[in-house]
Amino acid sequence: MKRLFKILIVPTLVSFQSCSQKQEEVSQDSRVGLSDYTESFVSLDSSRVALQNVKVIDGTGNPLRDSQTILIENGKILKVGNSNSLQVPNGFYQINLSGKTIIPGIIGMHNHMRIPSSAMLSTSPKLYLAAGVTTIETCGTGNPYEELAIAKSIEDGAQPGPEIINSGPYFTGPDGRPNFVRFTSEKMVRDTIQYWANKGVKWLKVYTDTRPQDLKVIVDEAHKNNLKVTGHLCATTYSEAAEIGINAVEHGFIHSYDYATEREIGTCSGNTDFRTNLAIESDEVKEVQQKLIENEVALGSTLAIFEAQANVAADLRDLEVMAPHHREAYYTREARKQAQGDAWYFKKEWLTKSMAYELQFFKMGGLLVAGLDPGLHNMPGFGDQKNYELFIEAGFTPEEAIQVMTSNGAKLLERSDIGTIEEGKIANLVILNGDLENNPKTIRKVATVFKNGIGYDPKKLINSVKGNVGSETDNLMTYFGQKPPLNRPELFAPNIISKPDRHEFGCTLSKDGTEFYFGVDNNGVMEIHFSNLIDGVWSSQRKLFESDSISYNDPMFSPDQKRLYFISNRSPDGETTKEDIDLWYIERERIESEWSKPINLGLPVNSPLNEYYASFTNDGTLYFASKDKSKDAPRYAFDIYRSEYENGQFLEPEILPESINTNRYEADVFIAPDESYMIFCSIRKNGLGQGDLYISFKNKNGNWTEAVNMGESINTEKHELCPFVSGDGKYLFYTSNQDIYWVSTNILENYRK
């Protein structure tokens, strides 16, 4: 029984110290539902907060106000007033913000969670929130299921991020992109819109090949279902879309094909010289803008992506968060831009004209909203901040620019509870380190972001995504969306799997990366917990077996993934415990099926002594550890065995040679699927700590080489155990100091003699 409880590790009780500040005299209702992971990014959580002596740009477009106090209670703005006259009631946590600026939480109205070639499912919510974006409208998506699931996860407090206003899939004309909803049948289009409305989306986006007759049907059905429609237009002009009743058009001037010559009506065609030659102040332009205004059509600004296309000049902060392959793509693009010079495809005057067009539309009384349209080196959140700088460059006042980015978005969303700093509004606020009125780049200096009255630390949010935006794990959410490690071990999924207030050990991951099982010590009773990846979100962790006294540990998938092996001190009747530990398994007919009840592996593998940790080759051969069966063997002595699998049965186990086993402790063996190497835990005199990981390779003669201590790069003075290599062969997982770590398997070649 001793191994099951991992008593070779000296347990240490670690008290969890939250990074958030708490006030004893007030309730913590605002924190209800926050996961440990979300809490790890919280810097201030008090139900009553007084933000004092701060400059406020409130989002209404009214002049900024100096020396203001904002009272927040239970996630809402209680009062706003001059700090010299507004008395702070007892029980409020007071913060002096002299020299700082507060703006409303930014509402991003063209804020995808994808960039070309990859999604940003793990990183974009954190980056948006870190930059002060507290609400996003996703403005079309390639996978609505994922984004609906992520929105629910954020709403439930499972992960940090902005409130997500979900959109459905893109709609387009009959000849549009095959991965969009193509208008091939009116009934199909109407049924599709009803389907997504029932799923919870609020917006639809039409794309370039959508014809006027297509748009009429889409807008009609969308409005019947209380959905709004925006468009990246071409085959339909802005004027035609306005008359049809579209709610918004995207990208401002540059995609207004009203001005295109040689255009074939109802098709995405025409000469785009207007982007260079058309005078923004001309009556021709104002006429279309006035038509949008009269029909209450909002204009979606995406200046940040235009600036990225025109100048190809990434900031250091953009490069720091990008995954390596996106960063390399940027450097290639930068070199190509320098080589092409004025021949570059996106002309700088297009950006200049777009800025003038949007200022003119706003001054005429149009509803201008903003989003960054992430892509290239235009990163989530950072691009929203860049929008502000570009608005100032275009001639907007700070008050006007903030209005566009906050309350105008709320107006288009028909949300009266967000977008401005006023009494009764949700406390979505951004504290900026500096004077935004006199320095546009202050928009980048985010000190704290309040969402629903809870303050988040932008540095922690950004640090958690550095080097990971658009990576494979970010795209697929495998490995919980974590940045892949290199040749130095890193804590795996901090505050998600590896938590500071509990002891985790032993894990296994399904080959497709959607099922994760691991061990947890619950006050001396070992439990197997698991989580499933569904639509881009990992489910809440649950116990595989419910028991207050029976221990379960060391989960490991079989090669076909239809069995999950583990160890337990469970008695045959499943009601009580027994003295020794056996290997058990549960099974399923298909990957999608439910697991069976536990089945004891039985003879010849199990014995009256303890058996630990199953691992398998591709052909089903089992490697495991068993108590040393020799006479007078020390109680801590274990050996590693091998049992071949034939005709559905495990054969008599064979003990491995002295190059692996000693008269001490060898257990927790992971065998490579091709049986080319093994990693195991051993306690030896030349070890570095309480127990170390060793590795042995099979040589060309089919013999195991002398096991090598994996050294200080893996082992510490603590206990290292429970090795596991992911099904893709890329990462080694193991337990160290009561947490799970992972590292690139590239390091394994360092040990080959």
N, C-alpha and C positions, 0 to 999 in steps of 0.2 A: 504493500500500500504506500510505502514511503515515496516512491518515484511519482506516483500520481499527484501527490501534494508538492512535488518539487522541493522537498526539504533540503536538498543539496544547496539550495539558495537560501541564504539567511534573509527572511522576509523583513522588509522595512516599511513601517507605516508612514506614508507621506501625506501630510495635510495639504489639501488643495487651497491655494491662495489665489483668489480671483484677481485679475488685473483691474477690475472695476472698483470704483469708489462707492461705498455704501453709507447711508445715513441711518443710524439706529432709530431715529425718531419718526421716520416716515415708512410707509408701506412699500413693498417691492412689487406691486401688482404689474408694473410695466415690464417686468422681467419674466413673467409667467410664460413658459413655453420655449424660452431660449435654450438651445442645446449647448452642451459644453463647448462645441466647436464655435458657435456663434458668440458665446460669452468670451471666448479667448480674444476677440477683436474689440470688445467693449472697453471704453476708457472711463465712462461716466454713466452711472445708472442710479438716479435718485428720482423719486416720483415728484419732487419739488425742487426746481432749480431757478436761480436768479442770475441772469447774465447781465452784468452791469457795466456802465460807462463805455458803451460800444457804439460805433458808427453803424447805422442801419440803412441799407438799401432794401426797401420792403417788397419790391416786385410789382407795385401798382403803377409805376412810372412817375410817381410823385417825387419831389426832391428828397435827397437823402437827409437823414437826421443825425446829428451828433449827440453824444452823451445820453444814450438811451439805455433803459433797463427792460429786459424781456423776462417775464415770469412764466415758467412752464410748470404745469401741474398735470400729472397722470397722462403725459404724452400730448397735451394740447397747450396752446398758448393762452395763458390766463389774462395777462395784461401786457401792454406796451406803453411806455411813457418815459418822460425825461427823468434821468437819474436823480436830479436835484429835488424832484417833487414826488416821485413814485416811492412810496414806502414799501419795503420788503417785509412781508409778514414773517412771524416766527416759523421755524421749521424748514425754511428754504436754504438749500445749499448754494452759497453765494460765490460767484466767480467774477473777478475784476478783469475786464477785457479792454482796458484802456489801450489805445493804439491799434486796435483790431477792427475788422469790419465783419458784419453779419449780413448774409443774403439768404433768401429762401432756398430750399433744396431745389436743385436744377431738375427740370422736367424735360427729358430727352425724347424728342418726337420722331427720330429716325435712328434708333439705337438698336441695331442688330446684335445678336449674340453669336454671329458667325462672320467670318471673313472669307474671301475666296479661297477655296481648297481646304478649309478646316473650320470647325466650330470652336467656340470659346466658352464651353459649358461650365467649367470650373472657375475660370479666371475673370471673365467679363463681369459677372455680378459684383465681385470684390473691387475690381478697378472702377466700375461706375460709382459705387458707393464711396470709395476712397477719394474720388474727384469731386464729390458733392452732388452727384446725381442720385436723387432719392426716388425718382419715378422714371420709368422708360416705357415708351410704346415701341414695340419691336419692328413695326413697319414692314411686315412680310417675313416669312421664314420658310426654310426648306424642310423643317420638321416641327410642326406645331405641337406634337405630343411631348417632345422634350421640353419645350419652353413652357407649356402648361404645367408640366410636372415640376420644373424648376420654380415657377411662380408660386406654386402651392408650397413647395419646400421652404421658400423664403417667408411666405406668409405665416407658416407654422413655426418659424424660428429655428428651423433645422440648419440653415446656412445664412450668412449675411449677404445682403444685396438690396437693390432698390425694389420698390413695388413694380411689378411687371404688368403692363397692360398688353395682353396677348393679341397677336394678329394671326390670321389663318394663312394658308398657303397662298402663293402668288397665283393670280388669274391672268390669262393672256388670250390672244386670239387663236384661231384654228391652226395657224402656221407658227405659233410661238414655241418656246422651249418645251421639249417633251417632259421635263421634270416639273413643269407648272401645270395648273388646271387649265387645259385648253378648251376654248369655247367650241365644242363640237355638237352640243345638244343643249337647248334651253332648259329642258327638264333636268338634265344632269347637273347643270350649273346651279339651278335653284335648289336642288336636293343637296348639293355639296355645301352651299351656303347655310342651309338649315342645319345640316349635320354639325358644322363647326360652330354655329351659334349655340347649339345645344351643348357643345363641349366647353364653352366659356370664352371663346375669342370675342373681342370687341371691335376689331378692325379687319378690313380686307385691303389688299393692295393689288392693283391691276398693273400689268407691265406693258412694255412698248408696243406689242402687236395687238393689243386690245383695240378693236374697232368701235366706233360710236354705237353701232347697234348692239355690240356685246356689252358695252358699258351701261347702256340703258337697262338691260336685264339685271346686271350685277347690282347696280345702284338700287333698282326697284326692290329686289329681293333682300338686299342687305338692310335697307331702311325698314322693310316689313319686320325684320328680325332684330331691330334696334342696333344694328351694326353701322359703322361708318366706313367710308371708302376713300382711300387715297390712291394716287397714281404716279408712276414713273412713265410718262406718256410719250408717244411718238405718232402712232397711227391715228390717235385722237388728239386734237389740239386742245390747248387750255380753254379756248372760247367754247368749243363744242362740249368739253367736259363740264364747264360751268353751267351751261344751259341744261345739261342732263341732270345735274344735281350732285356731282361729286363733292365730297366734303373738304378735300385738300389735294394739292398737287405738289410733287416733290422736286427738289433740286433747283428751284427758282428759274432763272432766265435761260439757263443753258439747254434745257430740254423743252422749251416752248417752241414747238414746230409751227406755231401760227405764223412765224416769220420766215419759214424755209421756202426757198424757191425750188422749182422743178419737182414739186411734191405731187404725188399721186394720192388723191383723196381716199382715206380709209386704209392706207397702208403706211408702214413705217418707212418713209422715204423722204427725199428732199435734200437740197444743198444746205449745209450748215454754215455757210459763210456769214450768216447773220451774227454768229457768235463773235466775230471780229469786227464786222462793218456796221452793224445797226447802232444807231444813237439811242442810248437809254432814255434820254429826255424827250425823244420824239413822240408825236401824237400817236403814232402807230403802236408804240409800246404802251403808252398810257391808256389807250383804248382797251387793250386786252386786260391790263391790270384793273381798270375800272369795272370791267365785266366780272372779274373774279370777286371784287369787293361787293358789287351789287348782288351777286348770287351767294354771298357769304361763304366763299371758298378760301380756305386758308392756304398760305404758301409755306412750304417746308424748306427751310434753309439748311444747306449742308456745306457751308463754306470750308470746313476743315478738310474734307476729302478733296475739294477742288484745290486748296492750297497744297496739299500733299502731292497731288498729281502735277501741279504747275511747277513747284519748286524742288521737289524730291530732296528735302532737307530734314532728316529726322532729328529730334532732340535726343539727348543722352538718355532721358527717362524712357522714351519709346524703345530704344534699343535694349535697355536693361531688362524690360519685361518680355520682349519678344522671344519666342522659341528660336533655337539656333538656325533652323532652316529658313525661317522668315527673315531673320537678321541677314543671313547670307544673300537672300533674294533682294533685300534692300540694297546691299552694297553693289550687287550686279546692276540693279536698276539705276543707282546713282552714277555708276561709271558710264552706263549707256546714255544717260541724260547729258553728262558732261561732253561726251563724244558727239552727240547730235546737236547740241547747242540750240539755235533758234528753230531747228527742224523738229524739235521735240513735239510729240503729238498734242499735248495739252498746253495751249498758249497762255502766257501770263495775263494777256489782256482779257481772256475769258474770266479769270478770277476777278480782275478789276471791275469788269462790267457786271458780273454777278453781284458784287458788293454794292455797286451803285444802284442796280435794279432793285435790290431788297430794301435799301434805305428809302428809295423813292416809293415803293409799295407801302412801306410802313408809314411814311409821312402823308400818304394819300388816305390813310385810315384803314389799310388792309391788315388782316390778322396774320402776322408773321410769326412762325414758330421755328424751332431749331432742333437739329440733331446732328450727329457727327458722321453718320454712314461709315462705320469702321471699315478699314481695309488698308492695304499697303502698309505704311508705317503710322497710320492714323489710328491710334490705340483707344480702346474704350475709356471714356472718362477724360483722358488727356485731350482728346479731340473736342469734347464738349467745352473744355476750358479754352482751347484754341479758338473755338467759335467766338467766345467773348472778345478775345484780343482782336479778331478780324472785324467784329462789329464796331469796335472802337476805332480801328483803322479806317473803316468805311464812313465814319462820321456820326455814329450813334453816340449818345451820351451814356455814361455808366448806368443811369436809371433806365434808359430805354433798352439797352442791351440786356440788362437783367430782366426787365419786363418780358422781352421776347423769349428768354430762356426759362421763364418760370410761369408767371400768371397767364401769358398767352397760351402756353401749352395746356394749362388747367382749363382755360376757357374752351379750347377745342375739344378737350376730353369731357367737357361738361361736369367738371369737378369744382365744387365751391369750397371744399375742405382743405385744399392744398394750393400752393402757388404764390402765396403772399404771407407777410408777417403781420398778422392781424389777430385780434382777440377771437378765440373760438376755433382757429385753424389748427390742423395737426402740426405738431412741432417738428417739422422738417426744416432744418436750418443748417447753414454752413458757416463756421467761424474761420475767418481768413486772417493770417498773420500779416497785418499791414493795412495800408490805406488804399483800398481799391479805387477810390475816386481819382487819385493822382498817379497810380501805377497799375496799368492793366495786368501786368504779370503777377500781381498779388492774387489773381484768381487761381494761380497754381499753388499758393502757399496755404494749403488747407491744414488747419490745426485740429479741428474736430468736426465730425458730421453727425448731426442729430437726425435720427429717423424715428418717428413716433416717440420723440422725447428721450431716446436712448442715444448716448454719445459713442461714436465709433472712432477708433484710432486709425487714421489714414496710412500711417507708416507701416503698421502691422499688416494692414490689408494689402498694401503694395508689395511689401517684402514677401508675402506668402505666394505671390504669383510671378516673381522675377524669373525670367528665363523660361517661362512656361506657356505664355500666351500663344495659342495655336499649335501646341505640341500634340503628339499622338494621344497622349493621355488626356489632354484638354479636349480634344476633338471627340474621343470615344468615351470619356469618363472612366476608362479602365484604371485600375489602381487608385480609385477614388479621386481621379483628376490630379494626382500629385505630380510635381515635377520629377521626371526620372532622375535617379541618382547617377553619379559617375563612379569614380574609383575610391571614393571615401564613403563609408557607411553614413546613412542619415536616418533619423527617426522616421518611421513610416506613419503617414497620416496623423500628424499630431492633433490631439484633442478630438479626433474622430475614432481612430482605432487605439493609438497609443496615448493613453490619458495619464495625467500626473497623479491621479488619485486611485489608480487601480493597477493590478498586475496582470499583464497580458503575455501570452506565450503560445508558441506552436500555431502555425497558420497554414492554410492551403487555399489555393485559388483555382477555380475551374479554368479549363483551357481557353474558353472563350472570354474569360475575364469578367463574368457577370455574377459569380457566386464566391463569397469570401467567408471562410470559417476560421475561427481562432479560439484559443483557450483564455479563460478569465478565472482568476482566483477570487471566489466570493466567500471571504472569511473562512478559508480552509476547505471549502467544498469547490471542487473544480467544475467549471461549466464550459460548454461549447456555445459560443455566440456566432451568429451569422447575419449577413446582409446581402441583399440582391440588387443588382443594377437593373432598373426598369425605367425606360424612356429618359435616360440621362441623369437619373437621380438614384442614389443608393438608399435603400429602404432603411427604416429604423432598425437598430440591432435587436435581435430577439434571441432567446435561449432555444437551443435545439431540443433539449430535454428539460422537463420541469421536475426538480427534486431538491429537497432541502438537505438531503443526507448522502445521496449517491453521487459520486464524482465521475465526470466524463472529461476526456482530455485528448490531445494529440490527433486532431482530425487530419485525414489524408484521403484524397480522391483515388479511386482505382483508375487504371489507364483508360477505360471506356467511360468514365465519369458516372457510371450507373451504380456504383457503390461508394459509400463514404465510410472509411475505417476510422476507428478511434479506440482508446483504451478506457476501461472502467472497472471499478470494484463492485459492479452490479451483480447481484445474485441471479441465478437462473430464473427465478420467478419475477425478477424486476422490482420487487417490493423492498428488499433489504440489501445490505452490503455484505461482502464476503472478505476473507483475509487477503487473498492474492488478487492481482490485477491481470485481466485478460484482454486480448484483442477482440473487438466486436466490429460489426458493420451494420449499416442500414442500406437498403437497396431500392431501386426504382426501375420500372420497365422502360421508361423513356426519360430524357433529361427534364421534360416538362411535368413528369408525374410526381405524385407525392411520395415521400419516403416511407418505407416499411417500418415496422417495429424493430427494435434492436435484435440482432442475431449474433450469438456467440460463435466465434470462428472455430472453436473446438480443436480437437486433435487433428494432425500431429503438431500444430503450431503452439497452441496453448498448453500449459503444464500446471502442476500444483504450485509453481513458483510464479514470479511476476514477469509479464511480457510487456514491452513498451514499443510504441512508435512504428507504424507500418510505412513502408515506402516501396515503390514498384518500378520494374523495368517495363518497357513497351510490351513484352510478351507475357506480362503478368507475374513474373518472378517476384517474390516477396522478400524484402530485407527487413529485419526487425531485431530487437534486443531482448535477451532473456537473462534472468538471474543465473550467475555462474553456478553450474550444477556439480562442480567438483567438491569433494569432501573437504570440510573445514574452510570453504571459501569465505572471505570476508563478506559481511552483509551488503556492503556497497558494491561488490564485484558483479559486473554484468558483461556479457559478450554479445557480439553481433552474429546473427545467423542469416542463412539464405535458404529459401524454400521455393523450388520450381513449381509452376502451375501447369498441370496437364489434365485434360478432360474434366475441367471444372473442379479439380481438387488440388490442394497444396500437398506436395510430397514431403517426406521426412526432412526436416531442416538439417542443414550442414553448417557447422561452425566455421567461421572465417579464419584464415591463417594468422600466425603470430605477427605478420606485418601490419595487421589491424588490431587484433585482440591482445591484451596483456592480462595480468592477474588482477587488474584493477577495474575501473569503470569505463566501459565503452557502450554507448547507447545513442539514441536520437539520430539514427542513420538516415541520411537522404541518399538514395541511389539515382544516378543519372539514368534517364529512360533508356539510353543506349548502352548502359552498364560500363561507361568509359571512365567514370570517376565516382567516388563517394565522399560525402562530408559527414562527419559524426562528432559527437561530443565525447570527450574523455577527460578523466582526472588523472594526471601523471605528475611525477616529481619535477619534470622540467617545464611544467605548465606555467602560464602567466597569472592564473587566478584560480578561483574555486572550481572552475571547469572550463575547458577550452574547446574550440572547434579545430578539428584536424581534417586533412584531405589526403586521399590516396587515389592514384590513377592506375588503370589497368594497362600493363605494358604490352608489347607486340607478341609476347609469349602467352598472353592471357592471364598473367599473374598480377596480383595487387602489389604495388610498390609500397615501400615503407611509409607509413603515414607521417605527414608533415604538419607541425603546428602552424596554423594560419597566421600567427604572429600578431604584432601590435596593431596592424591595420584592422583586425577583426576582434581579437581577444583583449580583455582587460583584466584588472584584478578581481572583477566580479565573475559571474557565471554566464557563459555563452552556451546556448543550447538550441534545440529545435530548428535545425536548418531546413530550408525548403527552397527549391529553385522553380520559378514560374514556368508555366507550360510553354511559353515562347522562348525559354532559355536565356532570357535577358537579365534577370534579377535574382540575386540570392537574398532570401529573407532569413532572419534568425532572431532569437531573443537575447537581449542583453540588459542587465540591470532592470528587469521587470517591465521592459517595453520591447516592441518589435521594431527592428531595424531592417533596412534593405540597402543593397549596393549592387553595382553593375557586375555581372559575371565575367567581365573582361579581366577582373583581377585574378581569376582562377589560373590563368596561364602563368602567373608569377610563381606558382608553387610547383609547376611541372619540372622535374629534374631532367 
